[in-house]
């Protein structure tokens, strides 16, 4: 096995091992997974840290799709990063206020929130340009049901 294959396998194994413990520990903390080199993800993480008043551990993975599958993110709601915050999956550039509203509700029916794609003007996608586009935040459940949680723009 060459070095690149070994490192890729190691990253997948590490991610597989971290997904469940991070999910169990999410009630106490936060974690975000993203692909290396994605700057908008880091901008979003800064917003989360400022809003929640704590550090967001960031894990770089080569196979972000594996993390999304493990966390139950519907494929059509995928974005560039996946996080766990207080036991909820957060996919993409979801505004911190929407996450706080979900956490405060304590809903057990909702598995997570997602902003599909990378809409201009969403948190982390609003740095360095004035473009804004309307976007929706979707709530999704483990059973596949989903609905609009919030609309922005």
C-alpha positions in Angstrom: 0.0 0.0 0.0 1.5 3.4 -1.0 1.7 6.3 1.4 -1.3 8.2 -0.1 -3.6 5.1 0.1 -2.5 4.5 3.7 -3.2 8.1 4.8 -6.6 8.0 3.1 -7.5 4.7 4.8 -6.2 6.1 8.1 -8.4 9.3 7.7 -11.5 7.2 6.9 -10.8 4.9 9.9 -10.2 7.9 12.2 -13.4 9.6 10.9 -15.4 6.4 11.4 -14.2 6.1 14.9 -14.8 9.8 15.7 -18.3 10.0 14.3 -20.1 8.1 17.1 -18.1 9.5 20.1 -18.5 13.0 18.8 -22.2 12.4 18.4 -22.4 11.2 22.0 -20.3 14.1 23.2 -22.1 16.7 21.2 -24.4 17.6 24.1 -21.3 19.1 25.8 -19.4 20.4 22.7 -19.1 20.9 19.1 -17.3 19.3 16.1 -17.1 20.2 12.4 -15.7 18.1 9.5 -14.6 19.6 6.2 -12.3 19.0 3.3 -8.9 20.6 3.4 -8.5 24.0 1.8 -12.2 25.1 2.1 -12.0 28.6 3.5 -15.7 29.3 3.6 -16.1 26.5 6.1 -13.6 28.1 8.4 -15.4 31.5 8.1 -18.7 29.7 9.1 -16.8 28.1 12.1 -15.8 31.5 13.3 -19.4 32.6 13.3 -20.4 29.5 15.3 -17.6 30.1 17.9 -18.6 33.8 18.3 -22.3 33.0 18.6 -21.9 30.0 21.0 -18.9 31.5 22.9 -16.8 28.4 22.6 -14.2 26.8 20.4 -15.4 24.6 17.5 -13.0 21.6 17.0 -12.4 21.2 13.2 -11.5 17.9 11.7 -10.1 17.8 8.1 -11.1 14.7 6.2 -10.4 13.7 2.6 -13.8 11.8 2.3 -16.4 14.3 3.6 -19.1 12.2 1.8 -18.4 9.4 4.3 -19.0 11.7 7.2 -22.3 13.0 5.7 -23.5 9.4 5.2 -22.6 8.4 8.7 -24.5 11.5 10.1 -27.6 10.8 8.0 -27.4 13.9 5.8 -29.8 13.5 2.8 -27.7 13.6 -0.4 -29.8 16.4 -1.9 -29.1 18.6 1.1 -25.3 18.3 0.9 -23.0 21.3 1.3 -19.3 21.7 1.9 -19.0 20.9 5.7 -20.9 18.9 8.3 -21.0 19.6 12.1 -22.6 18.3 15.2 -23.9 20.9 17.7 -25.6 19.8 20.8 -26.5 16.5 19.3 -27.9 18.0 16.0 -26.4 17.6 12.6 -25.7 20.9 10.9 -25.0 20.7 7.2 -23.5 23.7 5.4 -23.9 27.4 6.0 -26.8 27.4 8.5 -27.1 30.7 10.4 -26.1 30.4 14.1 -29.5 31.9 15.1 -31.3 29.0 13.4 -29.1 26.5 15.2 -29.8 28.2 18.5 -33.5 28.1 17.9 -33.4 24.4 17.2 -31.2 23.7 20.2 -33.6 25.7 22.4 -36.6 23.8 21.1 -35.1 20.5 22.2 -36.9 18.8 19.3 -36.3 15.1 19.2 -38.1 14.8 15.8 -35.5 16.8 14.0 -32.1 15.1 13.3 -30.5 18.3 11.8 -30.5 21.4 9.7 -29.1 21.9 6.2 -28.4 24.7 3.8 -27.8 22.9 0.5 -25.0 24.1 -1.7 -23.1 27.3 -0.9 -25.5 30.3 -1.3 -24.0 33.7 -1.6 -24.7 35.8 1.5 -25.1 32.9 3.9 -22.8 32.8 6.9 -19.2 32.1 5.7 -20.2 32.8 2.1 -20.6 36.6 2.7 -16.9 37.4 3.0 -15.3 39.5 0.3 -18.3 40.2 -1.8 -21.7 41.9 -1.6 -23.7 39.3 -3.5 -26.6 37.8 -1.7 -29.2 35.3 -2.8 -32.2 34.0 -1.0 -31.8 30.6 0.6 -33.7 28.1 2.8 -32.7 26.2 5.8 -34.2 22.7 5.8 -34.9 20.6 8.9 -34.6 16.8 8.3 -35.5 13.8 10.4 -33.9 10.4 10.6 -37.0 8.9 8.9 -36.4 11.0 5.8 -39.1 13.6 6.4 -38.0 17.2 5.9 -39.4 20.7 5.7 -38.4 24.4 5.5 -37.1 25.5 9.0 -36.3 29.1 7.9 -36.0 31.3 4.8 -33.4 34.1 4.4 -32.9 36.9 2.0 
